[in-house]
């Protein structure tokens, strides 16, 4: 039994060693040679291939390219696989901050066709802000050097419509919804000074621009904007077309 069993044990040991070596080589390859192969169609590019854009213009161009893919129906779904998850597990350096509405039809990660670790996203009703929200927006630029902030409003915003009607009619909204109307009051008052075919849409655009302007002049963000290290863009999303149009603040190349 001892003589007959030896070759079998050697075969098991040899096979186990080969399997272990192959696993180690595969692991090393995934960390050090992640760009050696082109990703298959419909799969995520490697983490290295999706290196973070470090200038406001490069970040803006990356976002707008993604939105064009969304509009055209040519989504790449980049960096949404376990490999990317492992790559960003220890550290994140998103290239954009998006302040948008809670509306279920306006998910920033989808409409900009971005991946895991690409964006800091804040979503509030009507993209209204307060100290905690502003602090959250500041987090990326102030701690990670994130070069781009986008304030993203959208077509047919229910929060803005509710606030507009409540402020117009002098009626309070129930519960804490009134705090959204209060935050939108400056945009309402500016809109009410003129005549508009769609006053709710006009109010939405006014509010987007006011919010972006306030962030641009923020005492902590303004120096970064002045140096050209940060851009604050106001933008409007069309539910009908899927397109994001820039209103103010687009960075130059």
VENWOGI-V375668 format. One record per backbone hydrogen bond with DSSP energy under -1.0 kcal/mol. CO is the residue of the C=O (numbers start at 1). NH is the residue of the N-H. E is the energy in kcal/mol with one decimal. If there is no record, write none. Layout:
co=CO nh=NH e=E
co=CO nh=NH e=E
This chain:
co=1 nh=5 e=-2.1
co=2 nh=6 e=-1.2
co=5 nh=9 e=-2.4
co=6 nh=10 e=-2.8
co=7 nh=11 e=-2.4
co=8 nh=12 e=-2.1
co=9 nh=13 e=-2.7
co=10 nh=14 e=-3.0
co=11 nh=15 e=-2.6
co=12 nh=16 e=-2.5
co=13 nh=17 e=-2.6
co=14 nh=18 e=-2.4
co=15 nh=19 e=-2.2
co=16 nh=20 e=-2.4
co=17 nh=21 e=-2.7
co=18 nh=22 e=-2.4
co=19 nh=23 e=-2.1
co=20 nh=24 e=-2.4
co=21 nh=25 e=-2.5
co=22 nh=26 e=-2.1
co=23 nh=27 e=-2.4
co=24 nh=28 e=-2.6
co=25 nh=29 e=-2.4
co=26 nh=30 e=-2.0
co=27 nh=31 e=-1.0
co=28 nh=32 e=-2.7
co=29 nh=33 e=-2.1
co=33 nh=36 e=-1.6
co=40 nh=43 e=-2.1
co=46 nh=50 e=-1.2
co=48 nh=51 e=-1.1
co=55 nh=59 e=-2.5
co=56 nh=60 e=-2.5
co=57 nh=61 e=-3.0
co=58 nh=62 e=-2.1
co=59 nh=63 e=-2.2
co=60 nh=64 e=-2.6
co=61 nh=65 e=-2.3
co=62 nh=66 e=-1.8
co=63 nh=67 e=-2.2
co=64 nh=68 e=-2.0
co=65 nh=69 e=-1.9
co=66 nh=70 e=-1.9
co=67 nh=71 e=-2.6
co=68 nh=72 e=-2.6
co=69 nh=74 e=-2.6
co=79 nh=116 e=-2.7
co=81 nh=85 e=-2.2
co=82 nh=86 e=-2.4
co=83 nh=87 e=-1.8
co=84 nh=88 e=-2.0
co=96 nh=120 e=-2.6
co=97 nh=150 e=-3.0
co=98 nh=122 e=-3.0
co=99 nh=152 e=-3.0
co=100 nh=124 e=-2.1
co=103 nh=106 e=-1.9
co=107 nh=110 e=-1.2
co=107 nh=111 e=-2.2
co=108 nh=112 e=-1.7
co=109 nh=114 e=-2.4
co=110 nh=113 e=-1.3
co=115 nh=118 e=-1.7
co=118 nh=95 e=-1.6
co=118 nh=96 e=-1.2
co=120 nh=98 e=-3.1
co=122 nh=100 e=-2.9
co=124 nh=127 e=-2.4
co=125 nh=128 e=-1.2
co=130 nh=134 e=-3.0
co=131 nh=135 e=-2.5
co=132 nh=136 e=-2.0
co=133 nh=137 e=-2.3
co=134 nh=138 e=-2.5
co=135 nh=139 e=-1.2
co=138 nh=142 e=-2.6
co=139 nh=143 e=-2.1
co=140 nh=144 e=-2.6
co=140 nh=146 e=-1.5
co=147 nh=231 e=-1.7
co=148 nh=97 e=-2.2
co=149 nh=233 e=-3.2
co=150 nh=99 e=-2.9
co=151 nh=235 e=-2.8
co=153 nh=237 e=-2.3
co=157 nh=161 e=-2.2
co=158 nh=162 e=-2.5
co=159 nh=163 e=-2.2
co=160 nh=164 e=-3.0
co=161 nh=165 e=-2.5
co=162 nh=166 e=-2.1
co=163 nh=167 e=-2.7
co=164 nh=168 e=-2.5
co=165 nh=169 e=-2.2
co=166 nh=171 e=-2.2
co=174 nh=177 e=-1.6
co=175 nh=178 e=-1.1
co=176 nh=179 e=-1.2
co=177 nh=181 e=-1.5
co=178 nh=182 e=-2.6
co=179 nh=183 e=-1.8
co=180 nh=184 e=-1.6
co=184 nh=188 e=-2.2
co=185 nh=189 e=-3.0
co=186 nh=190 e=-2.0
co=187 nh=191 e=-2.2
co=188 nh=192 e=-2.7
co=191 nh=194 e=-1.7
co=198 nh=202 e=-2.3
co=199 nh=203 e=-2.5
co=200 nh=204 e=-2.2
co=201 nh=205 e=-2.2
co=202 nh=206 e=-2.4
co=203 nh=207 e=-2.6
co=204 nh=208 e=-2.3
co=205 nh=209 e=-2.3
co=206 nh=210 e=-2.6
co=207 nh=211 e=-2.5
co=208 nh=212 e=-2.3
co=209 nh=213 e=-2.4
co=210 nh=214 e=-2.4
co=211 nh=215 e=-2.1
co=212 nh=216 e=-2.5
co=213 nh=217 e=-1.6
co=218 nh=222 e=-3.5
co=221 nh=225 e=-2.1
co=222 nh=226 e=-2.8
co=223 nh=227 e=-1.8
co=224 nh=229 e=-2.1
co=224 nh=230 e=-1.1
co=231 nh=149 e=-2.6
co=233 nh=151 e=-3.2
co=234 nh=247 e=-3.3
co=234 nh=248 e=-1.2
co=235 nh=153 e=-2.4
co=236 nh=245 e=-2.9
co=237 nh=155 e=-2.5
co=238 nh=242 e=-2.4
co=243 nh=238 e=-2.5
co=245 nh=236 e=-2.8
co=248 nh=234 e=-2.2
